[in-house]
Amino acid sequence: MKNIVNIIIVMLLGVIFIASMMTIAGRSNREMELADNLSSCVEETINTLLLEKQYQITDQEEFIADFREGLAETIDNNCNLTVDVAEIDMEKGILSVLVTAGYVHPNGNPGSVSCGRTVVFERMQEEAPQFSTIEYTDENGFCYKQVKYLM
């Protein structure tokens, strides 16, 4: 009888330990996935709006919808995304967002992870590459080798 009670207690502790590890690992995986995908999605959205200008976004709600769609495509797990825009300035190319992903733990309790990113879009003029040429000539003025290098 004593052995049966000990086995039941050990099994219960094992189940609690496994559930705890699943909860911790799930939270950390979701947090890393959100952090990894958020920065690339913010940069891609700003690039689409300001550089490529594939389409016109007229207000902040359209921007949030476009941003959420891009982020939802990159995130693998099932979660509810909430996007809060802290600052958006199209003239200066500044975007600051806070994204919260809500999910359900294996034990049924709700959980959430948040990540924020700020991007400043630089509009630099692309300069044409400048080349310099070196010519090697013989004593008769015949060019036998010409080398171009980037300055």
ZAMARGU-4260 file (C-alpha; in steps of 0.2 Angstrom, whole numbers, plus 5000, padded with zeros to 4 digits):
<rodrens>
0) 5000/5000/5000 | 5014/5012/5004 | 5023/5009/4988 | 5007/5012/4978 | 5005/5029/4987
5) 5023/5033/4983 | 5021/5029/4965 | 5005/5040/4963 | 5014/5054/4972 | 5029/5053/4960
10) 5018/5052/4945 | 5008/5067/4950 | 5025/5077/4953 | 5030/5071/4936 | 5014/5077/4927
15) 5016/5094/4936 | 5034/5095/4931 | 5031/5091/4913 | 5016/5104/4912 | 5027/5117/4920
20) 5041/5114/4907 | 5028/5114/4893 | 5022/5131/4899 | 5039/5139/4901 | 5045/5132/4884
25) 5030/5138/4875 | 5031/5155/4882 | 5049/5157/4878 | 5046/5150/4860 | 5032/5162/4857
30) 5042/5177/4864 | 5057/5173/4853 | 5047/5170/4837 | 5038/5187/4840 | 5054/5196/4843
35) 5062/5188/4827 | 5048/5192/4816 | 5043/5209/4822 | 5058/5218/4817 | 5058/5211/4799
40) 5040/5214/4797 | 5041/5233/4803 | 5055/5236/4791 | 5046/5228/4777 | 5030/5238/4780
45) 5040/5254/4781 | 5049/5250/4765 | 5033/5245/4756 | 5025/5262/4761 | 5039/5274/4759
50) 5051/5267/4746 | 5042/5255/4734 | 5025/5264/4736 | 5016/5249/4729 | 4999/5256/4736
55) 4993/5271/4745 | 4988/5269/4764 | 4977/5284/4769 | 4975/5281/4788 | 4982/5273/4803
60) 4969/5259/4803 | 4974/5253/4785 | 4992/5253/4790 | 4988/5242/4806 | 4978/5230/4795
65) 4992/5229/4783 | 5005/5227/4796 | 4995/5213/4805 | 4993/5204/4789 | 5011/5203/4786
70) 5015/5198/4804 | 5002/5185/4804 | 5009/5177/4789 | 5026/5175/4797 | 5021/5169/4814
75) 5018/5150/4815 | 5008/5148/4831 | 4990/5151/4834 | 4988/5168/4844 | 4978/5184/4844
80) 4989/5199/4839 | 4986/5216/4846 | 4995/5230/4837 | 4997/5247/4846 | 5005/5260/4836
85) 5015/5272/4848 | 5021/5284/4834 | 5019/5284/4815 | 5026/5299/4805 | 5027/5296/4786
90) 5036/5312/4783 | 5051/5307/4794 | 5049/5289/4791 | 5047/5284/4810 | 5037/5269/4815
95) 5035/5263/4833 | 5024/5248/4837 | 5020/5237/4852 | 5013/5220/4848 | 5005/5208/4860
100) 5002/5190/4856 | 4989/5182/4867 | 4988/5163/4868 | 4982/5148/4879 | 4994/5138/4890
105) 4993/5119/4890 | 4985/5120/4907 | 4971/5131/4899 | 4976/5148/4907 | 4978/5163/4895
110) 4995/5170/4893 | 5003/5184/4883 | 5020/5190/4876 | 5024/5208/4871 | 5037/5215/4860
115) 5040/5233/4854 | 5051/5240/4839 | 5055/5257/4833 | 5061/5259/4815 | 5068/5275/4807
120) 5068/5274/4789 | 5083/5282/4780 | 5080/5290/4763 | 5098/5291/4757 | 5102/5296/4739
125) 5110/5282/4730 | 5126/5287/4722 | 5132/5281/4706 | 5148/5270/4709 | 5164/5280/4704
130) 5177/5270/4695 | 5195/5275/4691 | 5205/5267/4677 | 5224/5263/4677 | 5232/5260/4660
135) 5248/5251/4658 | 5257/5256/4642 | 5273/5251/4633 | 5286/5264/4627 | 5276/5265/4610
140) 5260/5271/4619 | 5251/5254/4616 | 5240/5250/4631 | 5243/5232/4635 | 5233/5231/4652
145) 5219/5242/4659 | 5212/5240/4676 | 5196/5248/4683 | 5193/5249/4702 | 5180/5256/4713
150) 5183/5272/4722
</rodrens>
